[in-house]
């Protein structure tokens, strides 16, 4: 597989990106195509003793930052490392694209440079989060704050394919609709209409899911509009961050509590691993013609390595071909996604 | 103060309710009026050695459970302990009402038995949650899944009064609008229009707040539609529950980790106290003509005691008079809440 990676996206670019790329080349045998200033990449690699075997480069100078407007990727930053990577993906230079950069810009670039699958009216950002029982996908996680029921049905279909074929263990993903209660008639018009649409699909639809149950792993795919999905995702992150910070404070209180930490260290590491998303690779953008993965902005080498692995699996599993087939089948039945 | 308490609401009724009532009578000198089967209350008190000094009773047989439809409080369960309590509140028998029972029924009963303040189109459920920096109010927390901007402005006004005058430390509450980003123009139509409305109020409006910052205490009042608010509330609860459960597992792993727990025990208790809502009394229903507090369904005596204290403070601070004044001032300016 040939995976294109934005070497200048995220808080730890380019060093951690290059490190992760080198790990992925060595571990999985993929070719990694790095986009960004080649001289800086080579200098960073040399300074840090990173071998660039198995890598190719697409040289460009510009970088889009977290502070740039998303749409600037089509205009003033149209030659940034992210845009150049997506254009290379679109023209077939690589099989998938990974970036830890500006999420909004990635969504705009995905829609206008990589382009959507015919019949998909909106691309979704599908965050993958840890639960007590494996990863859960929250779709949409913020790309579309206002949604129609048909959009949510499409998100559910795309998310189910990804979680079953890329993240799954062979079992068909359990799809839940985020709601304020578990009874069928709960929620507003969006939830009630979406519930009815999901009932008619051949998805493994388990009905309404309350936010409280999501961290316990009650569903593999949780469907919501991007506003509620983003709220859930960020509340989980913020709550976990605060509690982990407080627990650290407990152990750092005095010499006795520091000794206590030594006694629970290995168990605490296993616990922290449960909360980590490093293994999941990142959030796929679903609905585009080619595989794009958004890794967390604070990703370090290990997370970047896993993002490259998952991007290759995303391509290898032909998720996009399967989405196209579902969209075509729906179109035959007159069930488009509302636009 | 005379506080009416539903003796048969919640998972631990009537024992923990009666215990909490007795504690409140003793500690604060309030009169508590218990609603429900008086014989059962007296027998429970006797069996458990609880003195019933300072209490009055409104005898009734029926109870509304978590499984009953909310609207049944107006029909088949119109004589349940919750309905009887709200009618007594409406007719002036007491100054405030507390229940740990069915939230939906309490909202319906609040609206139709206690009734709304003139000019308030919808009552809100205003959950109070712990943060790293004191309590935060999430309003609406699920009573109104679909909202108009004018409703959110009203929720913000009511929440600000409550958090400033009942839960506050004298400083004007910081009001934030839940959004998917902090920039002014973020979100959908609901958020953008609400943002503009809140800018025009004399609230201490701090702008958009991301869900990730809520557990850190960035705002004292977070305003959202009931769907997103409920999602945030329940995600915080679920995430915290899962992590606390996992941490318990860490300490319970083996004899060494159990020794470790002894070394951090006092610090862990302080940490658990941070996550507890027992001191906050519960969620006020805002927009009604009289003070109503919903305590958590799993409340034990201490939480019930605090709910009675807070209910009395809710009444003493004349929150309702202040809400009426704001509504009247808005009406003079032609700024009603949209109905």
Interface residues (C-beta under 8 A of the other chain):
Chain A: X131 X132 X142 X145 X146 X178 X180 X187 X188 X189 X191 X210 X211 X212 X213 X214 X215 X216 X224 X226 X227 X228 X230 X231 X232 X233 X234 X235 X236 X237 X238 X239 X240 X241 X242 X243 X244 X246 X247 X249 X250 X251 X253 X256 X257 X259 X260 X261 X263 X264 X267 X268 X271 X274 X275
Chain B: X131 X132 X142 X145 X146 X178 X180 X187 X188 X189 X191 X210 X211 X212 X213 X214 X215 X216 X224 X226 X227 X228 X230 X231 X232 X233 X234 X235 X236 X237 X238 X239 X240 X241 X242 X243 X244 X246 X247 X249 X250 X251 X253 X256 X257 X259 X260 X261 X263 X264 X267 X268 X271 X274 X275
